[in-house]
Amino acid sequence: MKNMSALPPTMNAFVIQASETPKENPLDNGKLITDVPIPTIPNPSYVLIKILRAGICNTDLEILQGYMGFAGVLGHEFVGRVVALHDDATEDAKEQWMGKRVCGDINLGCCNNTNEDGSSIVCGVCPDSLGYNQRHPNMSRNHCPNRTVLGILNQDGTFCEYMLLPIINLHVVPENIPDDIAVFSEPLAAACRVVEQGLVRFRYGNTDAASAASSRGGDKVAILGDGKLGLCVAEILGREYLRCCHGGISESGRKLPPAPVLFGKHPDKLDLVKDSGVKTQLVSSCYNDEKQEQIKAEHMNQYDVVIDATGNPNGLTLSMNLCRPMGTLVLKSTCASGVKGFHSAPIVIDELMVVGSRCGPINVALDLLEKNSTDASENDGIPPLRMEKYVTKTFPLSQVREALEFAALKSTMKVQLVMAE
């Protein structure tokens, strides 16, 4: 392997151990191991990446509680540098990738792997032999039936010093994006997925049936949850609104929808997106009573699209109530626990379209971050995306347990692990 001889034989990594009896304290389900062997590059489609920084996500905390039954190196948000390729990699591949700073898609399709006899694993989705991508864009990126998922499903993740990833998953990080900002490419991409899926239309077409029936001209959108993911969704959809609606300024005779609304519990967190194009409200303002049992008429069944990013299974009930009949309910949250007392009747009675939304286009997220150095006047009035405000604290990998404890605090935004500068 190219340059492998210059690397140490072992590394530090935070590893979740397989166990049938999870520990009482979820953090005890994983531990920092200081002598994990450096991964061996299996074939020319993979590279070895030296991790520079990794972000701690709510999904990581859920995994420590047993979500997905994962065992291995935790983590999926990262920026790193390619330090080795396979001996049989082409010269073009070596020239293109060696030494490059990269982020990466977290889903690994089976097209990168082979059977024990050396034959290719073909699922029909990765090569698109079933025609999925023609009907569902980027099906192969997210939905290989044999996929592994970085730090989530049968694939070692990013809380380590070195990691493997297929070349097809890599995205070069532009030079003007610093490491601490590049780590946000994955969560921002997940927020961009809502746009990529076409779930929100801030401008109806002139011949759109919805346009004739609506007094707004576009979707009325609510986002629930002011955690890390909810704020990322607000950052993206607020800018998408400004882009589609020309900064929220009506053209002659053109109807405009209201700006998307982010509902949350924490005024200080809501303030972080005040310049993004969204409006913000405390979630308590949705209710008539202190017990939060009676929803105000101005919010009940009033939103065309509701995006649940609460990270709380009970947030689903409020999301269903905000969504209008035949509206769209988008689920961005994953939870280790189930929903106690959940009733699906409102979904059926109101004929809601419920859509899951996962990983998104990292290249689009990087493009947005690359515009960070420009002001709104240079970007059609759309404000630059300033993600540094979300980094609450950084820790070295040697203090990963303390970092996870800090990340679990309600007041914490984003915690990053620094492996190398």
KEBAZA-546610 format. One record per atom (N, C-alpha, C, CB): residue in three letters; z, y, x. Coordinates in steps of 0.2 Angstrom, whole numbers, plus 5000, padded with zeros to 4 digits. Atoms other than C-alpha are relative to their C-alpha. Last residue first. Glycine has a CB too. Layout:
<nodes>
ALAZYX/...
</nodes>
This chain:
<nodes>
GLU500349935001/GLU506550994979/GLU499350005003/GLU500550065004/ALA500249974994/ALA507150814977/ALA499750074998/ALA499449965003/MET500150054995/MET508050714964/MET499850025007/MET499649944998/VAL500449984994/VAL508650844953/VAL500049955005/VAL500250075003/LEU499850044994/LEU509250784936/LEU499550025005/LEU500049934999/GLN500550044995/GLN508950904922/GLN500449975006/GLN499550055002/VAL499750024993/VAL510050954907/VAL499549975004/VAL500649954999/LYS500350054996/LYS509251044892/LYS500449995007/LYS499350025001/MET500750015001/MET510251124878/MET499749955004/MET499650075001/THR500550004995/THR512051104878/THR499350004998/THR500249935004/SER500249934998/SER513251174865/SER499549995006/SER500650035003/LYS500449975005/LYS513351004856/LYS499850075002/LYS500550024994/LEU499649955003/LEU513950914871/LEU499550044995/LEU500350055005/ALA499850025007/ALA512950754874/ALA500450054997/ALA500449945001/ALA500549995005/ALA512050834889/ALA500249984993/ALA499449955002/PHE500149935002/PHE513650864898/PHE499450014995/PHE499850045007/GLU499449985004/GLU514150674897/GLU499950084998/GLU500750005004/LEU500050035007/LEU512450624903/LEU500550034995/LEU499949935000/ALA500549975003/ALA512550744918/ALA499949984993/ALA499349995004/GLU499749935003/GLU514250684922/GLU499450044997/GLU500250045007/ARG499550015005/ARG513550504923/ARG500350074997/ARG500649965002/VAL500350015006/VAL512050564933/VAL500449994994/VAL499549945001/GLN499649985005/GLN513050644947/GLN499749984993/GLN500250075000/SER499350034999/SER512250554961/SER500550014995/SER500250025007/LEU500050075003/LEU510550604953/LEU500749965001/LEU499449965003/PRO500450054996/PRO510950784957/PRO500149934997/PRO500350005007/PHE499550044996/PHE511450894942/PHE499649965005/PHE500449954995/THR500350064996/THR510651034933/THR500549975004/THR499450035005/LYS499750014994/LYS511251154919/LYS499649945004/LYS500849974999/THR499349985000/THR510851244903/THR500349985007/THR500349964995/VAL499650044995/VAL508951234905/VAL500750035001/VAL499650015007/TYR499750065002/TYR508251304889/TYR500449965005/TYR499549964996/LYS499449985004/LYS507951484894/LYS500449944998/LYS499850054995/GLU499450004995/GLU506751414908/GLU500750024996/GLU499950055005/MET499650065001/MET505551374894/MET500650005004/MET499649935001/ARG499449994995/ARG504751544892/ARG500549944999/ARG500350075000/LEU499450065002/LEU503151504882/LEU500550005006/LEU499649934999/PRO500050064995/PRO502051664883/PRO500649964999/PRO500150035007/PRO499549994995/PRO501951774867/PRO500049945005/PRO500750014997/ILE499550065000/ILE500351754857/ILE500450015006/ILE499649945000/GLY499449985004/GLY499551934855/GLY500549945000/GLY499850024994/ASP500249995007/ASP497751864860/ASP500750024996/ASP499749944997/ASN500050075003/ASN498451804877/ASN499950014992/ASN500649955001/GLU500650044997/GLU498251954888/GLU499949934997/GLU500249995008/SER500649965000/SER499252064877/SER499449975003/SER500250075003/ALA500450015006/ALA500551934875/ALA499450044999/ALA500550024994/ASP499649975006/ASP501051924893/ASP499650004994/ASP500250085002/THR500349955003/THR500351804906/THR500450034994/THR499349984997/SER500049944996/SER501351704918/SER499650064997/SER499749985007/ASN499449975000/ASN501751574906/ASN500150065003/ASN500549955003/LYS500149935002/LYS499951534903/LYS500750045000/LYS499750004993/GLU500449974995/GLU500151374913/GLU499950084998/GLU499349975001/LEU499549984995/LEU501551314901/LEU499650045006/LEU500349945003/LEU499649955002/LEU500251314887/LEU500550035005/LEU500449984994/ASP500449945001/ASP498951224897/ASP500550064997/ASP499449994995/LEU500049964994/LEU500351104902/LEU499650065000/LEU499749955005/ALA499449974998/ALA500751064884/ALA500050045007/ALA500649955000/VAL499949945004/VAL498951034880/VAL500650045002/VAL499949994992/ASN500449954998/ASN498750914894/ASN500050074997/ASN499349975000/ILE499649974994/ILE500350824889/ILE499550055003/ILE500249955005/PRO500449994994/PRO499550784872/PRO500350045005/PRO499350044997/GLY500649955001/GLY500750714860/GLY499750015006/GLY500350064997/CYS500249974994/CYS502050574858/CYS499450044999/CYS499949955006/ARG499750024994/ARG502850534841/ARG499750055006/ARG499949935002/SER500449964995/SER502550594823/SER500449995007/SER500050084999/GLY499650004994/GLY503050484808/GLY499550045006/GLY500149935003/VAL500450024994/VAL502250534792/VAL500450015006/VAL499450065001/VAL499550004995/VAL502950534774/VAL499649985007/VAL500649954999/MET500350034994/MET501750594761/MET500550005006/MET499350035001/LEU500049974994/LEU502850634746/LEU499649965005/LEU500750015003/GLU500650024996/GLU502450564729/GLU499950045007/GLU499450024995/ASP500449944998/ASP503850664721/ASP499349995003/ASP500450055004/ILE500149965006/ILE504450514711/ILE499650065002/ILE500750024998/VAL500550035005/VAL504150394726/VAL499950054994/VAL500349944997/ILE500650014996/ILE504950504740/ILE499549974995/ILE500049955006/PRO500349935000/PRO506350564728/PRO499349995003/PRO500450055004/ALA500349985007/ALA506750374724/ALA499650075001/ALA500550014995/SER500749984999/SER506950324743/SER499750034993/SER499649945002/HIS500450015006/HIS508850334742/HIS499350025001/HIS500350034994/PHE500749975001/PHE509850324758/PHE499749984994/PHE499649995006/GLY500149975006/GLY511750284756/GLY499350034998/GLY500550054998/LYS499650035005/LYS511950264774/LYS499950034993/LYS500850015002/VAL499849955005/VAL510550304785/VAL500449974994/VAL499350044997/GLY500450005006/GLY510450194800/GLY500250064995/GLY500049934996/SER499750025006/SER511150224817/SER499550004994/SER500650044999/ALA499850074998/ALA510150224834/ALA500449974993/ALA500550005005/CYS499250015000/CYS509250374828/CYS500249935001/CYS500250034993/THR499850074999/THR507450434831/THR500750005000/THR499649975006/SER499350034998/SER506950604824/SER500049935001/SER500650034996/LYS500049994993/LYS505150684822/LYS500649965004/LYS500050075003/LEU499450034997/LEU504850634804/LEU499950005008/LEU500249934998/VAL500250034993/VAL503550734795/VAL500749995003/VAL499750065004/LEU499350014997/LEU503750754776/LEU499949975007/LEU500549964996/THR500050044994/THR502150814768/THR500650005003/THR499450025005/GLY500049964994/GLY502050884750/GLY500049955006/GLY500550055001/MET500750024996/MET501450784735/MET500050045006/MET499550024995/PRO500450065003/PRO502950864725/PRO499350005004/PRO500050004993/ARG500350005007/ARG503651004736/ARG499849944998/ARG499550065000/CYS500750015001/CYS504750974751/CYS499850004993/CYS499949935004/LEU500449944999/LEU506451054752/LEU499349994999/LEU500150025007/ASN499949965005/ASN507350904744/ASN499650075001/ASN500750024999/MET500350035006/MET506550774755/MET500150054994/MET500349944998/SER500849994999/SER507050874770/SER499649984994/SER499849965006/LEU500249935001/LEU508850894764/LEU499350015000/LEU500450045005/THR499949985007/THR508950704762/THR499950074998/THR500849984998/LEU500550025004/LEU508250674779/LEU500050014993/LEU499949925001/GLY500449945001/GLY509550774787/GLY499449984996/GLY499850035007/ASN499849965006/ASN510750634784/ASN499550064999/ASN500750015000/PRO500350035006/PRO509950534798/PRO500150034993/PRO500249925000/ASN499450025004/ASN510450664811/ASN499649964994/ASN500450064997/GLY499650064996/GLY509250694825/GLY500649984996/GLY500250035007/THR499349995000/THR508850854815/THR500349955005/THR500349994993/ALA499950024993/ALA506950854819/ALA500850015001/ALA499650055005/ASP499350024999/ASP506350844801/ASP500149985007/ASP500349944996/ILE500050044994/ILE504750934798/ILE500749995002/ILE499650045006/VAL499350004997/VAL504450994781/VAL500049955006/VAL500549984994/VAL499950044994/VAL502651034775/VAL500750015002/VAL499550015006/ASP500650045000/ASP502151114758/ASP500149945006/ASP499350035002/TYR500450004994/TYR503851194756/TYR499549955000/TYR500549995006/GLN500449944999/GLN504651254740/GLN499549995006/GLN500450065000/ASN500750025002/ASN505451094732/ASN499550065002/ASN499949974993/MET500150075003/MET507151174732/MET499249994998/MET500449994994/HIS500250054994/HIS507151324744/HIS499849934997/HIS500649995004/GLU500549974995/GLU507151474732/GLU499849955005/GLU500250075003/ALA500650005003/ALA508051374719/ALA499450025004/ALA500050034993/LYS500249945003/LYS509551354730/LYS499349994997/LYS500050065005/ILE500549964997/ILE510151184734/ILE499750064996/ILE499449955003/GLN500449975004/GLN511751114727/GLN499550055004/GLN500350044994/GLU500250055005/GLU512750994737/GLU499550034995/GLU500649974996/GLN500750024999/GLN513151094752/GLN499749944996/GLN499949995008/LYS500050074999/LYS515051084750/LYS499349985001/LYS500249964994/GLU499750014993/GLU515151274752/GLU499949935002/GLU500750025000/ASP499350024999/ASP513951294737/ASP500249995007/ASP500249954995/ASN499649965004/ASN512351374733/ASN500750005001/ASN499849994992/TYR499650035005/TYR511351294747/TYR500450064996/TYR500649955003/CYS500450045005/CYS509851334758/CYS500449984994/CYS499849935003/SER500349955005/SER510851474767/SER499549964995/SER499550055004/SER499549985005/SER511951344775/SER499750044995/SER500650035002/VAL500150065005/VAL510451284786/VAL500450014993/VAL500149935003/LEU499550054999/LEU510551454795/LEU499949954994/LEU500750034999/GLN499449995005/GLN508951544794/GLN500549945002/GLN499749994993/THR499450054999/THR507551574807/THR500550024995/THR500350015007/LYS499349965002/LYS505851654806/LYS500549945000/LYS499950024992/VAL499750035006/VAL504451584817/VAL500550044997/VAL500349935002/GLY500550005006/GLY503151674828/GLY500449974994/GLY499449965001/SER500550054999/SER503951634845/SER499550004994/SER500449935000/ASP500749974999/ASP504951794847/ASP499549955000/ASP500150035007/LYS500149945004/LYS506551734838/LYS499350045002/LYS500650055001/VAL500750005002/VAL506451564846/VAL499850064996/VAL499949944996/LEU500450014994/LEU508051574857/LEU499350004998/LEU500249935002/ASP500349944997/ASP508951664843/ASP499549995006/ASP500650045003/LEU500649975004/LEU509051504833/LEU499750065003/LEU500350024993/LYS500650044999/LYS510051424847/LYS499450034996/LYS500249934998/ASP500249994993/ASP511351564847/ASP499449965002/ASP500649995005/PRO500449944999/PRO511451564828/PRO499750015007/PRO500550064998/HIS499749964994/HIS511951384828/HIS499650065001/HIS500049955006/LYS499249995001/LYS511751274812/LYS500350055005/LYS500349945000/GLY499550034995/GLY509851264810/GLY500750024999/GLY499850025007/PHE499350005002/PHE508351304799/PHE500549965005/PHE500049964993/LEU499550054996/LEU506751354807/LEU500750004997/LEU500050015008/VAL499349985000/VAL505551444795/VAL500349945004/VAL500350014993/PRO499650065000/PRO503651444797/PRO500750025001/PRO499849955005/ALA499950034994/ALA502851614794/ALA500449944999/ALA500350055005/PRO499449974997/PRO502351654776/PRO500149965007/PRO500749994996/PRO499450035001/PRO500551604772/PRO500650035003/PRO500049925001/LEU499650034994/LEU499251734773/LEU500649964997/LEU500150055005/LYS499350025001/LYS497951784760/LYS500349965006/LYS500049954994/ARG499850074998/ARG496351864766/ARG500749994999/ARG499849995008/GLY500150055005/GLY495752014757/GLY500249935001/GLY499350004997/SER500249975007/SER495452124772/SER499949944995/SER499450045001/GLU500749975000/GLU496252024787/GLU499950034993/GLU499549955002/SER500550025005/SER498151994786/SER499350045001/SER500250024993/ILE500249945003/ILE499252024801/ILE499449984996/ILE499750055006/GLY499749985006/GLY500251874806/GLY499850064996/GLY500850005001/GLY499449974999/GLY499751874824/GLY500450024994/GLY499950075003/HIS500149944996/HIS497951834820/HIS500650045000/HIS499550044996/CYS499949945005/CYS498451704806/CYS499950075004/CYS500649994997/CYS500450015006/CYS497851544815/CYS500050064996/CYS500349944996/ARG500750014999/ARG498451604832/ARG499649994994/ARG500049935005/LEU500249944997/LEU500151674826/LEU499249995002/LEU500450025006/TYR500049965005/TYR500451514816/TYR499750075002/TYR500750014997/GLU500650025003/GLU500051404831/GLU499950054993/GLU500149934997/ARG500649974996/ARG501251514841/ARG499449974996/ARG500049975007/GLY500049925001/GLY502651484828/GLY499450035004/GLY500650035003/LEU500349995007/LEU502151294827/LEU500050084999/LEU500449974995/ILE500750015000/ILE502351274846/ILE499750024993/ILE499949925000/GLU500449964995/GLU503951364849/GLU499349994999/GLU500349985007/ALA500049935002/ALA504751294832/ALA499550045005/ALA500750035000/VAL500550005006/VAL504251114837/VAL499950074998/VAL500349964995/CYS500650014997/CYS505151144854/CYS499450004995/CYS499949945004/LEU500249944997/LEU506651214845/LEU499350005003/LEU500550025005/GLY500149955005/GLY506751064834/GLY499850065003/GLY500650004996/LEU500750025003/LEU506550944849/LEU499850054995/LEU500049934998/LYS500549994995/LYS508051024859/LYS499349994997/LYS500149965006/GLY499950044994/GLY509151044844/GLY499450015004/GLY500249934999/ASP500149964994/ASP508951174831/ASP500249975006/ASP500450074998/GLY499750024994/GLY508551054816/GLY499950055006/GLY499849935002/LEU499350015000/LEU507451064801/LEU500349985007/LEU500249954994/ILE499850054994/ILE505751144802/ILE500850005000/ILE499850035007/ALA499349994998/ALA505051224786/ALA500149955005/ALA500549984994/VAL499750054995/VAL503251264783/VAL500750015001/VAL499649995006/LYS499349974999/LYS502251354769/LYS500449945003/LYS500350024993/ASP499450045002/ASP500451294771/ASP500650045002/ASP500049945005/GLY499850054995/GLY499051414770/GLY500649974999/GLY500050045007/GLY500650014995/GLY498151544759/GLY500149955006/GLY499950075003/ARG499849994993/ARG499751594750/ARG499450005005/ARG500549955002/SER500049935000/SER499351614731/SER500250025008/SER500550034996/SER499449974996/SER498851434731/SER499950075000/SER500149975007/ALA499450015004/ALA497751334719/ALA500650045003/ALA500149935000/ALA500149985007/ALA496051404725/ALA500750004996/ALA499549974997/SER500049925000/SER496651384743/SER499950034993/SER499350025004/ALA499349975000/ALA497251204740/ALA500050085000/ALA500349975007/ALA499750005007/ALA495451154734/ALA500750035000/ALA500149934997/ASP499550055000/ASP494751204751/ASP500450014993/ASP500650025005/THR500250055005/THR493151294749/THR500549954999/THR499349965002/ASN500349965006/ASN493651454758/ASN499949954995/ASN499450045002/GLY500749985000/GLY494651344771/GLY499850044993/GLY499549945001/TYR500450045004/TYR496551354771/TYR499350025000/TYR500249994992/ARG500649975003/ARG497351434785/ARG499649954996/ARG499650045005/PHE499849935002/PHE499051384791/PHE499550044997/PHE500350035007/ARG500649955000/ARG498651204790/ARG500250074998/ARG499549974994/VAL499949935002/VAL499951084796/VAL499450045000/VAL500650045004/LEU499550005005/LEU499850894798/LEU500250074997/LEU500649975002/GLY500349965005/GLY498250894808/GLY500550014994/GLY499449974998/GLN500150055006/GLN498850754819/GLN499750044994/GLN500749974998/GLU500650054999/GLU498550864834/GLU499949964995/GLU500249965007/VAL500649975000/VAL499651004827/VAL499449955001/VAL500050065005/VAL500049985007/VAL501150894824/VAL499350034999/VAL500650044998/ARG500350055004/ARG500750814841/ARG500050024993/ARG500549945001/CYS500849995002/CYS501050984849/CYS499749944996/CYS499750005007/ALA500149955005/ALA502950954847/ALA499350024998/ALA500450075003/ALA499850045007/ALA502850784856/ALA500050064995/ALA500749985001/ALA500650045002/ALA501850874870/ALA500249974993/ALA499849955005/LEU500549955003/LEU503251004871/LEU499449964998/LEU499850055005/PRO499849985007/PRO504450864874/PRO499650054997/PRO500750035001/GLU500050065004/GLU503350784888/GLU500350024993/GLU500449945003/SER500750025002/SER502850944897/SER500049954994/SER499549985005/PHE500049995007/PHE504651014898/PHE499349974997/PHE500150074998/VAL499650065004/VAL504850934915/VAL499950014993/VAL500750005002/ALA500450065001/ALA503551054921/ALA500349944997/ALA499749985007/ILE500449995006/ILE504651204918/ILE499649944999/ILE499650065001/ASP499550005006/ASP506051144931/ASP499650014993/ASP500550055001/ASP499850075002/ASP504651094943/ASP500550004994/ASP500449975006/PRO499450034996/PRO503851264944/PRO500249934997/PRO500550055001/ILE499550025004/ILE502151294935/ILE500549975004/ILE499749954995/ASN499549955002/ASN501051404945/ASN500549984995/ASN499650064997/GLU499649974994/GLU500251264955/GLU500550054997/GLU499650025005/PRO500349944997/PRO499551174939/PRO500550035005/PRO499850054995/VAL499649945002/VAL500351004936/VAL499750065004/VAL500849995002/VAL499849964994/VAL499150854938/VAL500350074997/VAL499350025004/HIS500349935001/HIS499150744923/HIS500250045006/HIS500350034993/LEU499849944996/LEU499350554925/LEU499750064998/LEU499949995007/ASN499449965003/ASN499350414912/ASN500150075003/ASN500649965000/ILE500249975007/ILE497650344917/ILE500550044997/ILE499849944996/ILE500449934999/ILE498350334935/ILE499750034994/ILE499449985005/PRO500850014999/PRO499550204929/PRO499750075001/PRO499849974994/LEU500349985006/LEU501450244933/LEU499249995001/LEU500250074998/LEU500750015001/LEU502650174945/LEU499850034993/LEU500049925000/MET500250035007/MET504350254949/MET499249995000/MET500250054994/TYR500750015000/TYR505350324964/TYR499849964994/TYR499849955007/GLU500449964994/GLU506950414966/GLU499349995000/GLU500349995006/CYS500150044994/CYS507750354949/CYS499750055005/CYS499749935000/PHE499449984997/PHE508150424932/PHE500149965006/PHE500649984995/THR500049954995/THR506350414928/THR500650025003/THR499750064996/GLY500249935001/GLY505950254918/GLY500150055006/GLY500450024995/ASP499549964996/ASP505850064921/ASP499750084999/ASP500049985007/GLN500349964995/GLN504649994907/GLN500550045004/GLN499450044998/ASN500250044995/ASN505149864894/ASN499650035006/ASN499549954997/LEU500250065002/LEU505349994880/LEU499749965006/LEU499550004994/ILE499850015007/ILE506250154882/ILE499849934998/ILE499650054996/GLY499349995001/GLY506250214900/GLY500249994993/GLY500250075002/LEU499649984995/LEU504350234900/LEU500750014998/LEU499750065003/VAL499849935001/VAL503650144885/VAL500550025006/VAL500250024993/THR499349984998/THR502749974886/THR500150075000/THR500249975008/ARG499849944995/ARG501249944876/ARG500749995002/ARG499950064997/ASN499750034994/ASN500649774869/ASN500350055005/ASN499549955003/PRO499450045002/PRO500249844852/PRO500349965005/PRO499649954995/CYS500150064998/CYS499349994860/CYS500549954998/CYS499950005008/HIS499950065004/HIS499850134849/HIS499749935002/HIS499750024993/ASN499350025002/ASN500150294858/ASN500149934997/ASN500150054994/ARG499449974996/ARG498750334869/ARG500649984998/ARG499950085000/SER499850044994/SER497550214861/SER500550035004/SER499349995004/MET499750075002/MET497650294844/MET500249965006/MET499649964995/ASN499450024995/ASN497250464852/ASN500449944998/ASN500450065001/PRO500049974993/PRO496150524837/PRO500649985004/PRO499950075000/HIS499349974998/HIS496350414822/HIS500050025007/HIS500549944998/ARG499749995006/ARG494650364814/ARG500750045001/ARG500149944995/GLN500449975004/GLN493550364829/GLN500350034993/GLN499349964998/ASN499949934998/ASN495050314840/ASN499550054996/ASN499850015007/TYR499449975002/TYR495250154830/TYR499950085001/TYR500649985003/GLY500349935003/GLY493450094833/GLY500650044997/GLY499649984994/LEU499950005007/LEU494149914835/LEU499850064997/LEU500749984998/SER500650045002/SER493349904853/SER500149994992/SER500149935003/ASP500249985006/ASP494450054857/ASP499449964997/ASP499750075000/PRO500749994999/PRO494649994875/PRO499750034994/PRO499749945002/CYS500149964994/CYS496550024872/CYS499350015002/CYS500349965006/VAL499849935001/VAL496549974854/VAL499950045006/VAL500850004998/GLY500549975005/GLY495649804855/GLY500150074999/GLY500049964993/CYS499750005007/CYS497149714863/CYS499550034995/CYS500650055000/VAL500449965004/VAL496249654879/VAL500350004993/VAL499349985000/ILE499750005006/ILE497349584893/ILE499650054995/ILE500850025000/SER499849945004/SER496249554907/SER500349994994/SER499450055000/SER500549985005/SER496149384917/SER500350074996/SER499949954994/GLY500449954997/GLY497149364933/GLY499550034994/GLY499649985005/ASP500650034997/ASP497849194928/ASP499550055003/ASP499749954995/GLU499850044994/GLU499549274925/GLU499449975004/GLU500549954998/ASN499650065001/ASN498849394913/ASN500149975006/ASN499649954995/THR500450065000/THR498249564918/THR500549944998/THR499749995007/ASN499650064997/ASN498949744916/ASN499549944999/ASN500649994995/ASN499849994993/ASN498249924915/ASN500349935003/ASN500650055001/CYS500650004997/CYS497349894898/CYS500150015008/CYS499550064998/CYS500150064997/CYS499049844891/CYS499350005004/CYS499949944995/GLY500450055004/GLY499350024887/GLY499949945004/GLY499450034998/LEU500450044996/LEU500850114895/LEU499649954996/LEU500449975006/ASN500350075002/ASN501550244884/ASN499549975005/ASN499750014993/ILE499550054999/ILE502550384893/ILE499849934997/ILE500650034997/ASP499950035006/ASP501050504897/ASP500549945000/ASP499349974996/GLY500450055002/GLY501350584914/GLY500149984992/GLY500149945004/CYS499650025006/CYS501850734924/CYS499649944997/CYS500150054995/VAL500350035007/VAL501050754941/VAL500650004995/VAL499749945001/ARG499549995005/ARG501150844958/ARG499849984993/ARG500450075001/LYS500049965006/LYS499750774969/LYS500750004996/LYS499449984995/GLY499749944999/GLY500050704986/GLY500150054994/GLY499750035006/MET499450004995/MET498850564984/MET500250075001/MET499749975007/TRP499350005003/TRP497950584967/TRP500550005006/TRP500149944997/GLN499849975006/GLN496150634969/GLN500750014999/GLN499649974994/GLU500149934999/GLU495850584987/GLU500250044994/GLU499250025002/LYS499549984995/LYS496650414985/LYS499950085001/LYS499949975007/ALA499449995003/ALA495650394969/ALA500550025005/ALA500249934997/ASP500049955005/ASP494050434977/ASP500750014997/ASP499449994995/GLU499949944996/GLU494350324992/GLU500150064995/GLU499550015005/THR500649974998/THR494550184979/THR500250065004/THR499550014995/ALA500249945004/ALA496250094977/ALA499450035004/ALA500650055000/ASP500650015002/ASP496349924986/ASP499750064995/ASP499949944996/ASP500450004995/ASP497849964996/ASP499349994998/ASP500149935004/HIS500150074998/HIS498750024981/HIS499549995005/HIS499749964994/LEU500550045005/LEU499250204980/LEU499949935003/LEU499350045000/ALA500350064997/ALA500750294988/ALA499549984994/ALA500549955002/VAL499950014993/VAL501650464987/VAL499749935003/VAL500849995001/VAL500350074998/VAL501150534971/VAL500149995007/VAL499250004997/ARG500649994995/ARG502350684967/ARG499749935002/ARG500250045006/GLY499950034994/GLY503550704952/GLY499450015005/GLY500149924999/VAL500549974996/VAL503950794936/VAL500149965007/VAL499950085001/PHE499949994993/PHE504950704923/PHE499450045003/PHE499949935003/GLU500249934999/GLU505450664905/GLU500050015008/GLU500450054996/HIS500750005001/HIS505550474902/HIS499750075001/HIS499849984993/GLY500349944999/GLY507350414907/GLY499250004999/GLY500150035006/LEU500049965006/LEU508350254909/LEU499550065002/LEU500750034998/VAL499849934998/VAL508050124922/VAL499850044995/VAL499550025007/GLY500449974995/GLY508149954914/GLY500250075002/GLY499249994999/ALA499750024994/ALA508749864898/ALA499550025006/ALA500249935001/PHE500349994994/PHE508249934881/PHE500549985006/PHE499850075001/GLY499750064996/GLY508949864865/GLY499750005007/GLY499849944997/MET500650044997/MET507749994856/MET500349945004/MET499650055004/TYR500749995003/TYR509250104852/TYR499549975004/TYR499950084999/GLY500350075002/GLY510850024859/GLY499450014997/GLY500549974995/GLN499650035006/GLN512050174861/GLN499749944997/GLN500150064994/LEU499450024998/LEU511350214878/LEU500549974995/LEU500450065004/ILE500150074997/ILE509650214870/ILE500749985003/ILE499550015006/GLU500150055006/GLU510250354858/GLU499949935003/GLU499450014996/LEU499350015003/LEU510850464873/LEU500049944995/LEU500350064997/ASP499650044995/ASP509150434881/ASP500749994998/ASP500050055007/THR500250075000/THR508250484865/THR500449965005/THR499349995001/ASN499650035005/ASN509250644865/ASN499849934999/ASN500050034993/CYS500249995007/CYS508350694881/CYS500549964995/CYS499349974999/ILE499650045004/ILE508850714899/ILE499950024992/ILE500850005001/GLY499649975005/GLY507550784910/GLY500449954996/GLY499550044995/ALA500150035007/ALA506950724926/ALA500450034995/ALA500249925001/ARG499549985005/ARG506550814943/ARG499949964993/ARG500050084998/LEU499749944998/LEU505650774959/LEU500650024995/LEU499550065000/ILE499849955005/ILE505250594956/ILE500450065003/ILE500649964995/LYS499449984998/LYS504250514970/LYS500350054995/LYS500050035007/ILE499849935001/ILE502850424961/ILE500750025003/ILE499950034993/LEU499249994999/LEU502050264966/LEU500150075000/LEU500249965006/VAL499849964994/VAL500250244959/VAL500849995000/VAL499750075000/TYR499449975000/TYR499450114947/TYR500150045006/TYR500649955000/SER500049955005/SER497650064943/SER500750045000/SER499949964993/PRO500349934999/PRO497449984960/PRO500050054994/PRO499349995002/ASN500750004999/ASN498649844957/ASN499750075000/ASN499749964993/PRO500350075002/PRO500449794956/PRO499350005001/PRO500249994993/ILE500649985004/ILE501249944966/ILE499649934999/ILE499550055004/THR500750024997/THR502849874972/THR499550024996/THR500149935002/PRO500550045003/PRO504449964966/PRO499449995004/PRO499850044993/ILE500549965001/ILE505750024979/ILE499449964996/ILE499750045006/PRO500650004996/PRO507149904978/PRO499550054998/PRO499749925000/VAL500550035004/VAL508749954969/VAL499450005005/VAL499950054994/ASP500450044996/ASP510149984982/ASP499449974996/ASP500449955004/THR500349964994/THR511150134976/THR499649965004/THR500650025004/ILE500150064995/ILE511450074958/ILE499750035006/ILE499749944997/LEU500449984994/LEU512050214946/LEU500149955005/LEU500250075003/LYS499749984994/LYS512750134930/LYS499550025005/LYS500549955002/GLY500549994994/GLY512250104912/GLY500450025006/GLY499550054998/ASN500550055001/ASN513150034896/ASN499550005006/ASN499650014994/ASP499850064996/ASP514750124902/ASP499449954999/ASP500649974998/LEU500249994994/LEU513950284895/LEU500249945005/LEU500450065003/PRO500750014998/PRO514050214878/PRO499850015007/PRO499650044995/ASN500349944998/ASN515950204878/ASN499349995002/ASN500450035006/GLU499749955005/GLU516450054868/GLU499850075001/GLU500850005000/LYS499349984998/LYS515349944879/LYS500250054994/LYS499950045007/PRO500049934997/PRO513849854871/PRO500750025001/PRO499650054995/THR499449975003/THR514149664868/THR500050075003/THR500649965002/GLU500050025007/GLU512449564870/GLU500650044997/GLU500149934999/SER499450025002/SER512149654887/SER500049984992/SER500650045001/ALA500050045006/ALA510649694897/ALA500749974998/ALA499549955001/GLN500050074999/GLN511149824910/GLN499949974993/GLN500749985003/ILE499750035006/ILE510550004909/ILE500049935000/ILE499750034993/VAL500350065003/VAL510050064926/VAL500549984994/VAL500049955005/PHE499650015005/PHE510250234934/PHE499849954996/PHE500250074996/ALA500250005007/ALA509350224950/ALA500549994995/ALA499449955000/ASN499550005005/ASN509550254969/ASN499750014993/ASN500550075001/MET500049945003/MET508250184981/MET500650014995/MET499450034996/THR499650005006/THR507850044992/THR500150074998/THR500749965001/PRO500150065004/PRO506649995006/PRO500350004993/PRO500249945004/PRO499450054999/PRO506450175012/PRO499949944996/PRO500750044998/LEU499549995005/LEU504650245012/LEU500649965002/LEU499749994993/ALA499649944998/ALA503550265028/ALA500650014995/ALA499650075000/SER499650014994/SER502850095026/SER500550055002/SER499649985006/MET499350045002/MET502350125009/MET500449995005/MET499849944996/ASN499449974998/ASN501050255016/ASN500749974997/ASN500050074997/LYS500149944996/LYS499550175007/LYS500750045000/LYS499550054997/MET500049945004/MET500050005000/MET500050065004/MET500650004995/
</nodes>
